[in-house]
């Protein structure tokens, strides 16, 4: 699988994985990632799931550092209408 970083899940349940979500549709594409609208199969809640190919994280140190910084910012739950809040992340 090309998915390595998905920023969507709930910290309270560490058993969550990509399999707990049904992909509804692709909502955006960046230079290195895709963002999908997904639905939790147990709770029916909708989330945005960002997916990044592992190759970027493993071969480019700057990219991995930038992705880690992005994750830290999104997890801060800032009161900003232009930022989503990361609920958690996982690797596949």
Buried (B, 14 or more C-beta within 10 A) or exposed (E): EEBBBBBBBBEEEEEBEBEBBEEEEEEEEEEBBBBBBBBBEEEEEEBBBBBBBBEBBEEEEEBBEEBEEBBEEBBEEEEEEEEEEBBBBBEE
